[in-house]
Amino acid sequence: MIKKQWFLIETGKDYKEATERFEVIRNIPKGSLEHKEKLLLAFLINQYEEKLWDLPVPNPIELIKIRTEDFGYKYRLN
């Protein structure tokens, strides 16, 4: 059963409530009301995070170098 009617996430308090509720229902199977609530919360949380954390698009070459180092490989030019 849906615990609360959700609206746009506009504050840190709203965000905290939404993420806490999402964690409770994250493994709910498809077809239930909670599944629809989970999809709505995922959308609302994503919208808030995109607005809050406006991250730059990474340079693809730099991203490859970072991931190479993450796996313990060394980057070298021949």
MIDOSE-1310 file (N, C-alpha, C; in nm, 2 decimals, decimal comma, always signed):
residues 78
mikk	+0,08/-0,12/+0,00/+0,00/+0,00/+0,00/+0,09/+0,13/+0,00; +0,05/+0,22/-0,08/+0,13/+0,35/-0,09/+0,11/+0,42/+0,05; +0,23/+0,46/+0,10/+0,23/+0,53/+0,23/+0,20/+0,68/+0,22; +0,23/+0,74/+0,11/+0,23/+0,88/+0,10/+0,21/+0,92/-0,05
qwfl	+0,14/+1,04/-0,07/+0,13/+1,09/-0,20/+0,25/+1,17/-0,23; +0,32/+1,14/-0,34/+0,45/+1,20/-0,38/+0,43/+1,32/-0,47; +0,51/+1,42/-0,45/+0,51/+1,54/-0,54/+0,65/+1,56/-0,58; +0,68/+1,67/-0,65/+0,82/+1,70/-0,69/+0,91/+1,71/-0,56
ietg	+1,03/+1,67/-0,57/+1,12/+1,68/-0,46/+1,19/+1,81/-0,47; +1,17/+1,90/-0,37/+1,22/+2,03/-0,37/+1,32/+2,07/-0,26; +1,32/+1,98/-0,16/+1,41/+2,01/-0,05/+1,49/+1,89/-0,01; +1,59/+1,91/+0,07/+1,67/+1,80/+0,13/+1,58/+1,70/+0,21
kdyk	+1,48/+1,76/+0,28/+1,39/+1,68/+0,36/+1,31/+1,59/+0,27; +1,26/+1,64/+0,16/+1,18/+1,57/+0,06/+1,27/+1,45/+0,01; +1,39/+1,49/-0,03/+1,48/+1,39/-0,09/+1,51/+1,28/+0,01; +1,53/+1,31/+0,14/+1,56/+1,21/+0,24/+1,44/+1,11/+0,25
eate	+1,32/+1,17/+0,26/+1,20/+1,09/+0,27/+1,19/+1,00/+0,15; +1,21/+1,05/+0,03/+1,19/+0,97/-0,09/+1,30/+0,86/-0,10; +1,42/+0,89/-0,07/+1,52/+0,79/-0,08/+1,50/+0,68/+0,02; +1,46/+0,72/+0,14/+1,44/+0,62/+0,25/+1,32/+0,53/+0,21
rfev	+1,21/+0,58/+0,15/+1,10/+0,50/+0,11/+1,14/+0,41/-0,01; +1,22/+0,47/-0,10/+1,27/+0,39/-0,21/+1,35/+0,26/-0,17; +1,43/+0,28/-0,07/+1,51/+0,17/-0,02/+1,42/+0,06/+0,04; +1,31/+0,10/+0,10/+1,21/+0,01/+0,16/+1,15/-0,08/+0,05
irni	+1,11/-0,02/-0,06/+1,03/-0,08/-0,16/+1,11/-0,12/-0,29; +1,24/-0,11/-0,28/+1,33/-0,13/-0,40/+1,31/-0,27/-0,46; +1,28/-0,37/-0,39/+1,27/-0,51/-0,44/+1,13/-0,56/-0,46; +1,04/-0,46/-0,46/+0,89/-0,50/-0,48/+0,88/-0,55/-0,62
pkgs	+0,80/-0,66/-0,64/+0,78/-0,71/-0,78/+0,69/-0,62/-0,86; +0,70/-0,64/-1,00/+0,62/-0,56/-1,09/+0,47/-0,60/-1,07; +0,39/-0,50/-1,10/+0,24/-0,53/-1,10/+0,17/-0,48/-0,97; +0,25/-0,44/-0,87/+0,19/-0,40/-0,75/+0,18/-0,25/-0,74
lehk	+0,10/-0,19/-0,65/+0,10/-0,05/-0,64/+0,23/+0,01/-0,59; +0,30/-0,07/-0,51/+0,43/-0,03/-0,46/+0,53/-0,02/-0,57; +0,52/-0,11/-0,67/+0,61/-0,10/-0,79/+0,59/+0,03/-0,86; +0,46/+0,07/-0,88/+0,44/+0,20/-0,95/+0,49/+0,31/-0,86
ekll	+0,48/+0,30/-0,73/+0,54/+0,40/-0,64/+0,69/+0,40/-0,66; +0,75/+0,29/-0,67/+0,90/+0,28/-0,68/+0,94/+0,34/-0,81; +0,87/+0,32/-0,92/+0,90/+0,39/-1,05/+0,89/+0,54/-1,04; +0,79/+0,58/-0,97/+0,77/+0,73/-0,95/+0,88/+0,79/-0,87
lafl	+0,91/+0,72/-0,76/+1,02/+0,77/-0,67/+1,15/+0,77/-0,75; +1,18/+0,67/-0,83/+1,31/+0,67/-0,90/+1,31/+0,79/-1,00; +1,20/+0,82/-1,06/+1,20/+0,93/-1,15/+1,22/+1,07/-1,07; +1,15/+1,08/-0,97/+1,15/+1,21/-0,89/+1,29/+1,22/-0,83
inqy	+1,35/+1,12/-0,78/+1,49/+1,12/-0,72/+1,59/+1,16/-0,82; +1,58/+1,10/-0,94/+1,67/+1,13/-1,05/+1,66/+1,28/-1,09; +1,54/+1,33/-1,10/+1,52/+1,47/-1,14/+1,58/+1,56/-1,04; +1,56/+1,53/-0,91/+1,62/+1,62/-0,81/+1,77/+1,61/-0,81
eekl	+1,83/+1,49/-0,83/+1,98/+1,47/-0,83/+2,04/+1,54/-0,95; +1,97/+1,53/-1,06/+2,02/+1,60/-1,18/+2,03/+1,76/-1,16; +1,93/+1,81/-1,10/+1,92/+1,95/-1,07/+2,03/+1,99/-0,96; +2,04/+1,91/-0,86/+2,13/+1,93/-0,75/+2,28/+1,92/-0,79
wdlp	+2,31/+1,81/-0,86/+2,44/+1,78/-0,90/+2,46/+1,79/-1,05; +2,47/+1,91/-1,10/+2,49/+1,93/-1,24/+2,64/+1,90/-1,27; +2,66/+1,77/-1,30/+2,80/+1,73/-1,33/+2,83/+1,75/-1,48; +2,96/+1,78/-1,51/+3,00/+1,80/-1,64/+3,01/+1,67/-1,71
vpnp	+3,00/+1,67/-1,84/+3,02/+1,54/-1,92/+3,17/+1,52/-1,93; +3,21/+1,40/-1,89/+3,36/+1,37/-1,89/+3,42/+1,35/-2,03; +3,54/+1,39/-2,04/+3,62/+1,36/-2,16/+3,63/+1,21/-2,18; +3,59/+1,16/-2,29/+3,60/+1,01/-2,31/+3,74/+0,95/-2,29
ieli	+3,84/+1,02/-2,34/+3,98/+0,97/-2,32/+4,02/+0,97/-2,18; +3,99/+1,07/-2,10/+4,02/+1,08/-1,96/+3,95/+0,97/-1,89; +3,82/+0,94/-1,92/+3,74/+0,84/-1,86/+3,80/+0,70/-1,88; +3,85/+0,67/-2,00/+3,92/+0,55/-2,03/+4,05/+0,53/-1,95
kirt	+4,12/+0,64/-1,94/+4,24/+0,64/-1,85/+4,21/+0,60/-1,71; +4,11/+0,67/-1,66/+4,07/+0,65/-1,52/+4,02/+0,50/-1,50; +3,94/+0,45/-1,59/+3,89/+0,31/-1,57/+4,00/+0,21/-1,59; +4,10/+0,24/-1,68/+4,22/+0,16/-1,69/+4,29/+0,14/-1,56
edfg	+4,31/+0,26/-1,49/+4,38/+0,26/-1,36/+4,30/+0,19/-1,26; +4,16/+0,20/-1,26/+4,07/+0,13/-1,17/+4,09/-0,02/-1,17; +4,12/-0,07/-1,29/+4,14/-0,22/-1,31/+4,29/-0,26/-1,28; +4,37/-0,16/-1,25/+4,51/-0,20/-1,21/+4,60/-0,20/-1,33
ykyr	+4,55/-0,16/-1,45/+4,64/-0,16/-1,57/+4,71/-0,03/-1,58; +4,82/-0,03/-1,65/+4,90/+0,09/-1,67/+4,88/+0,14/-1,81; +4,86/+0,27/-1,82/+4,84/+0,34/-1,95/+4,97/+0,37/-2,01; +5,00/+0,33/-2,13/+5,12/+0,37/-2,19/+5,10/+0,39/-2,34
ln	+5,18/+0,47/-2,40/+5,18/+0,50/-2,54/+5,29/+0,42/-2,61; +5,27/+0,36/-2,72/+5,38/+0,29/-2,79/+5,43/+0,38/-2,90
